[in-house]
């Protein structure tokens, strides 16, 4: 009977894979799940924001998502990108939403389109276009007629575009869900009755657009029927929808956290992320989305926050460059397979909860037809526990969930990783100046000095300070304040020994102060407190003295003379390549031409040696750079204990170092030679020190498997004689198709210590470890080794043992 159950579950998995490629279905929902074509579905989703990568990257990102076990791709729609000027639209290049949705469909995946149109997303102005700010009488996100008119007009625009291309599931397309508004429940209390009426209006407006698919509102406990209210957070297993007729859905499972300039790098251990996902499905969830599955890059000036870094890596399963992050991607892939093996039981019935004891929880999905799947959880943070369930014993590590697709055999445990660890490697090379570039100053660089103070024709005089966003309309990060004063020779300010201090308080994010054309100091806020308060000692002279303050935003920009003259394009005739290149001086534009690094690996620029500014490659902005903003020395936890509730500051690395040194340059933006790089440096740097970096999946790969690991999920159910309970298996596979395992750097079966790159032998180790692994693996692209005393002998009886291996691929 057990073997028949296993066969049935495997066949169900195959049917699910086929179902994801069939569009044109009616989409509804009930209390258990989203229903597609009349069938309840367990759906695993991941966020990829189309403008944070390039169209050339999209197919690979989507395919890797599918290979990782996703059914759905979720994306926001970014209003300020698509309508930068009222009634003037842009859906080209990275903004081609229709192309992105069609590519997802071509891969056989569904789409959840989160229109918003407020998106947050650590995006500039939350995705709102700045021209909204200037509409008379407007109030954002409340029962305000000017705002509602604009919101409805843009939402209808997007829906109509999707309908015209027949992209809704009701038309045969991939879009199965749409979202209106975004996390409004976090702030609606501030709006009182107007907030309540606004949400009802937004729900009604969305439904009136007749998409033929359900709408959701995230973090909105009072979402009006039939809108589905959904959960966002690090954990959503305790979430309950606001109606017994709605499914339990998780629209944002934060796979890591965003990076801020001045902050350490946050990361989330995959054991905890997998625990959160398994707990959600254990407790009745049927739709879960990773925010992010690929984070990407905040190109141009799109990062919001403020102080959000240019990298939006998010510690996602696919890194900023689109490379697979291991073991996170692989461990989650195994989790998704395990959950899908349970799908038939999960959607067929409601769960029951047999008692196991304190901090222990069993959940069983059992049908009258014989389907049975179970989850066993140990939510304690300190001790592994052996539990009795259905007459069998199961070891549950602390803070873990075991998945039993047949209510008997463990196919997956969230704390036990079978996937390999890949350590990325970086190849560094100095900037290769193009052969036809001028070498008059010995570096191939030319420059233009940005004038200090107001030099643009649109300058104006006004008493007092200004609201920067209104003044610049977000066309620049920069706003000059200039004043001058005459000081008499007998003023006390000029007396010997007198201390004159310039005191500045600003709601801007940063500022640079110049006295008589010389930089006297800079001040910066932070992600936790954006305000700037500084005191600069200054020296004044008899006669006229000029005070120029350059106020900056970092995430909302008249601005600079160089912006007005389009220096970022590199085409100006003002570039000076004959004089000595100025270094470590503020307000300098730099330009050079260069050849692209050889190969096809992702490319980044290392801005070590520069201060703060923005960079353009062939006229396209790769974003703000700020390698001099260093994180605090304390607080890092690398490695981090995954046990216990995660928070955004629990697991940090890179303390005492620049928050971001490497800045992504998409390969598709580069030519083989003759590329133009333009920099605007605010505070002073040396452009000759920057270098290129290419990133590869490392030639080293590791795995560490205990003798209590479950059999790899790929092997589960492949043999009807599963009752023989074969032992755990350590598997290795080179990341690139043209590589083979060339050497074994480390192998130990016993009690090995450490992590990938720093393994060491423990108090016992089989003398046969290295020879066995070499024989099994060297010369092959992949290999599998049984983790048991039958393979290696028993170096220490009565002790739990494991196999740790580090190999090289060439």
CORNOR-V967051 format. One record per backbone hydrogen bond with DSSP energy under -0.5 kcal/mol. NH is the residue of the N-H (numbers start at 1). CO is the residue of the C=O. E is the energy in kcal/mol with one decimal. If there is no record, write none. Layout:
nh = {NH:NH}
co = {CO:CO}
e = {E:E}
This chain:
nh = {5:6:7:8:9:10:11:12:13:14:15:16:17:18:19:20:21:22:23:24:27:28:28:30:34:35:36:36:37:37:38:39:41:43:43:45:46:47:48:49:50:52:53:57:58:59:61:62:63:64:65:66:67:68:69:70:71:72:73:74:75:77:79:79:80:81:82:83:84:85:88:89:90:95:96:97:100:101:102:103:104:105:106:107:108:109:110:111:112:113:113:114:114:115:115:116:117:119:120:121:123:124:126:127:128:132:133:134:135:138:142:144:148:149:150:151:152:153:154:155:156:157:158:159:160:161:162:163:164:165:166:167:169:171:172:173:175:176:176:177:178:179:180:181:183:185:185:186:187:188:190:191:192:192:194:195:195:196:197:198:199:200:201:202:203:204:205:206:207:208:209:209:210:214:216:217:219:220:223:227:228:229:230:231:233:239:246:249:250:251:251:252:253:254:254:255:255:261:262:263:265:266:267:272:273:274:275:276:277:278:279:280:281:282:283:284:285:286:287:288:289:290:291:291:292:293:294:295:295:297:298:299:300:302:304:306:306:307:308:309:312:316:318:319:319:322:325:326:329:331:332:333:334:335:336:337:338:339:340:341:342:342:343:345:346:347:348:348:349:352:357:360:361:362:363:364:365:366:367:370:373:374:375:376:377:378:379:379:380:385:387:387:389:392:394:396:396:397:399:399:400:400:402:403:404:405:407:411:411:412:414:416:417:418:421:422:423:423:424:425:427:428:429:431:433:434:437:442:446:447:448:450:459:468:471:472:473:475:479:480:481:483:485:487:491:494:495:498:500:500:501:502:503:504:506:509:510:511:512:513:514:515:516:516:518:520:521:523:525:526:532:534:536:538:543:545:547:548:549:550:550:551:551:552:553:564:565:566:567:569:570:575:576:577:584:587:588:589:590:591:592:594:595:596:596:602:603:604:605:606:607:607:609:610:613:614:615:616:617:618:618:620:622:623:625:628:629:630:631:637:642:650:651:652:653:656:657:659:663:665:669:670:675:677:678:679:680:681:681:682:682:683:686:687:689:690:691:692:693:694:695:696:701:702:703:705:707:709:715:716:716:718:722:724:725:730:731:732:734:739:741:742:742:743:745:745:746:748:750:750:751:753:758:760:766:769:772:773:774:775:776:777:778:779:780:783:785:787:788:791:792:793:795:799:802:803:804:805:806:807:808:809:810}
co = {1:2:3:4:5:6:7:8:9:10:11:12:13:14:15:16:18:19:21:173:212:26:35:33:41:28:34:39:26:35:26:36:34:41:286:288:72:290:74:294:48:49:50:54:54:55:57:58:59:60:61:62:63:64:66:65:44:44:110:46:112:114:77:117:127:78:78:79:81:88:85:87:82:92:93:95:96:97:98:99:100:101:102:103:105:104:71:174:73:111:177:75:112:113:179:179:115:126:126:119:120:302:123:124:125:129:130:131:132:135:139:142:144:145:146:147:148:149:150:151:152:153:154:155:156:157:158:159:160:161:163:162:175:168:169:168:167:111:174:111:214:113:216:116:218:218:219:183:184:184:187:188:188:189:191:191:192:192:193:194:195:196:197:198:199:200:201:202:203:204:205:206:207:176:178:228:230:217:220:224:215:227:217:249:252:236:243:247:287:231:249:231:289:233:252:253:291:307:629:260:653:264:651:269:269:270:271:272:273:274:275:276:277:278:279:281:280:248:248:43:250:45:253:289:290:47:47:313:318:52:310:297:621:299:122:304:554:554:304:259:296:313:293:317:323:319:317:324:325:327:328:329:330:331:332:333:334:335:336:337:338:339:340:342:342:343:344:345:345:364:360:357:377:354:375:352:373:364:371:367:365:404:363:402:361:400:359:377:359:396:385:394:392:389:387:385:394:395:378:380:378:397:376:412:374:403:404:403:409:403:401:413:415:416:702:420:421:700:422:696:694:426:692:690:431:593:434:439:591:576:589:587:456:466:467:468:469:472:551:558:549:547:545:543:488:491:492:495:498:538:499:536:501:534:532:552:552:523:550:521:548:518:514:546:515:513:513:511:509:529:506:504:502:500:487:485:483:514:481:512:548:479:549:510:477:560:561:563:562:566:567:572:447:575:685:682:681:448:679:446:677:675:432:671:672:695:665:693:663:691:605:661:610:607:625:680:623:678:620:616:676:617:615:615:613:611:626:628:657:652:640:647:647:650:265:632:654:629:605:603:666:667:594:592:616:590:614:588:679:612:680:612:609:685:686:687:606:429:604:427:602:425:807:421:805:803:801:706:712:712:713:715:719:721:722:785:729:783:781:736:780:740:808:808:743:806:806:804:748:802:764:760:755:753:749:766:768:769:770:771:772:773:774:741:777:732:730:728:786:788:788:789:793:796:750:705:748:703:746:701:743:699:740}
e = {-1.9:-2.2:-2.1:-2.4:-2.3:-2.2:-2.2:-2.1:-2.0:-1.8:-2.2:-2.1:-1.9:-1.8:-2.1:-1.5:-1.3:-1.6:-0.7:-0.7:-0.7:-0.5:-2.7:-2.1:-0.6:-2.7:-0.6:-2.7:-2.7:-0.5:-0.6:-1.6:-2.1:-0.6:-2.9:-3.3:-1.6:-2.9:-2.0:-0.6:-0.8:-2.1:-1.2:-1.5:-1.5:-0.7:-2.3:-2.7:-2.4:-2.5:-1.7:-2.3:-3.0:-1.4:-2.0:-2.1:-3.8:-1.6:-2.5:-2.5:-2.0:-1.4:-0.9:-0.5:-2.0:-0.8:-1.8:-2.4:-0.5:-0.9:-2.8:-0.5:-2.0:-2.6:-1.7:-2.0:-2.0:-2.5:-2.4:-2.3:-2.0:-2.0:-2.5:-1.4:-1.8:-2.1:-2.9:-2.4:-2.3:-0.6:-2.4:-3.0:-0.8:-1.2:-1.0:-1.5:-1.1:-2.7:-1.1:-1.0:-2.5:-3.1:-2.7:-1.9:-1.9:-1.4:-1.5:-1.2:-1.6:-1.8:-0.6:-2.7:-2.8:-2.3:-1.6:-2.8:-2.7:-2.0:-2.2:-2.5:-2.6:-1.6:-2.2:-2.5:-2.8:-2.1:-2.3:-2.5:-2.8:-1.5:-1.7:-2.5:-2.7:-2.4:-1.4:-2.7:-2.7:-2.2:-0.7:-1.1:-1.7:-2.0:-2.0:-4.0:-0.7:-0.5:-0.8:-1.3:-2.0:-1.6:-1.8:-1.5:-0.7:-0.7:-1.1:-0.6:-0.7:-1.4:-2.3:-1.8:-2.1:-1.9:-2.3:-3.0:-2.4:-2.3:-3.0:-2.4:-2.4:-1.9:-0.6:-1.3:-1.6:-0.6:-2.2:-2.5:-2.6:-0.6:-1.9:-2.1:-2.3:-0.5:-2.0:-2.1:-2.9:-1.2:-1.6:-0.7:-2.4:-1.7:-0.5:-1.2:-2.5:-0.9:-0.7:-0.7:-1.2:-3.0:-0.7:-2.4:-2.8:-0.6:-2.0:-0.6:-2.0:-2.9:-1.7:-2.5:-2.1:-2.9:-2.5:-1.8:-2.1:-2.6:-2.0:-1.4:-2.6:-1.9:-1.0:-2.0:-1.9:-2.1:-2.8:-0.5:-0.6:-2.2:-1.9:-0.7:-0.7:-2.3:-3.8:-1.4:-1.2:-1.9:-2.6:-0.6:-0.6:-2.3:-1.9:-2.5:-2.3:-1.6:-2.3:-0.5:-3.0:-2.2:-3.3:-0.7:-3.4:-2.8:-2.1:-2.2:-2.1:-2.0:-2.9:-2.0:-2.2:-2.6:-2.4:-1.7:-0.6:-1.2:-1.1:-0.6:-2.6:-2.4:-0.5:-0.5:-1.0:-2.1:-0.5:-1.8:-2.3:-1.0:-2.3:-2.6:-3.1:-0.6:-2.5:-1.5:-2.3:-2.4:-2.2:-2.4:-3.0:-2.7:-2.2:-0.6:-0.7:-2.6:-0.6:-3.0:-2.9:-2.1:-2.5:-3.8:-0.6:-0.6:-0.6:-1.8:-1.6:-0.5:-3.1:-2.7:-3.0:-0.5:-1.8:-2.7:-0.5:-1.0:-2.2:-1.6:-0.7:-0.5:-3.1:-0.5:-0.5:-1.2:-0.7:-2.3:-2.6:-0.6:-2.5:-0.9:-0.9:-1.4:-1.8:-1.6:-2.7:-1.6:-2.1:-2.2:-1.1:-0.7:-1.8:-2.8:-1.4:-1.8:-2.0:-0.7:-2.5:-2.2:-2.3:-2.5:-1.8:-1.9:-1.5:-2.1:-0.7:-0.6:-0.5:-3.3:-0.7:-2.5:-2.9:-2.0:-1.3:-2.3:-1.7:-2.8:-2.7:-2.6:-0.5:-2.6:-1.8:-3.0:-1.0:-2.4:-2.7:-1.9:-2.8:-2.5:-2.7:-2.7:-3.2:-2.7:-3.4:-2.7:-3.1:-2.8:-0.5:-3.0:-0.8:-2.8:-1.6:-1.7:-2.0:-1.2:-2.9:-1.2:-2.2:-0.5:-2.6:-0.7:-2.3:-1.0:-2.0:-3.2:-2.5:-2.4:-2.0:-2.1:-2.3:-0.6:-1.1:-0.7:-0.6:-2.5:-2.4:-3.3:-0.7:-2.3:-0.5:-2.6:-2.6:-1.3:-1.7:-2.7:-2.8:-0.5:-3.2:-2.0:-2.1:-0.8:-2.6:-1.3:-1.5:-1.0:-2.5:-2.3:-0.6:-1.8:-0.6:-0.6:-2.0:-1.4:-1.3:-2.1:-1.9:-2.7:-1.8:-1.8:-2.6:-3.0:-2.6:-2.4:-2.5:-2.9:-0.6:-3.3:-0.5:-0.5:-2.4:-0.6:-1.8:-1.2:-1.6:-2.7:-2.7:-2.4:-1.9:-2.6:-2.2:-2.5:-1.9:-2.3:-2.7:-1.4:-1.9:-0.7:-0.7:-1.6:-0.6:-2.0:-2.6:-2.9:-0.6:-2.5:-2.5:-1.8:-3.1:-0.6:-2.4:-1.3:-0.6:-1.8:-1.9:-1.9:-0.6:-2.6:-2.3:-3.2:-3.1:-2.0:-3.0:-1.5:-2.5:-2.2:-2.6:-2.3:-1.8:-2.0:-1.7:-3.5:-2.3:-2.2:-2.5:-2.7:-1.3:-1.1:-1.8:-2.3:-0.7:-1.2:-1.8:-2.9:-2.2:-2.6:-2.3:-2.9:-2.6:-2.7:-2.3}
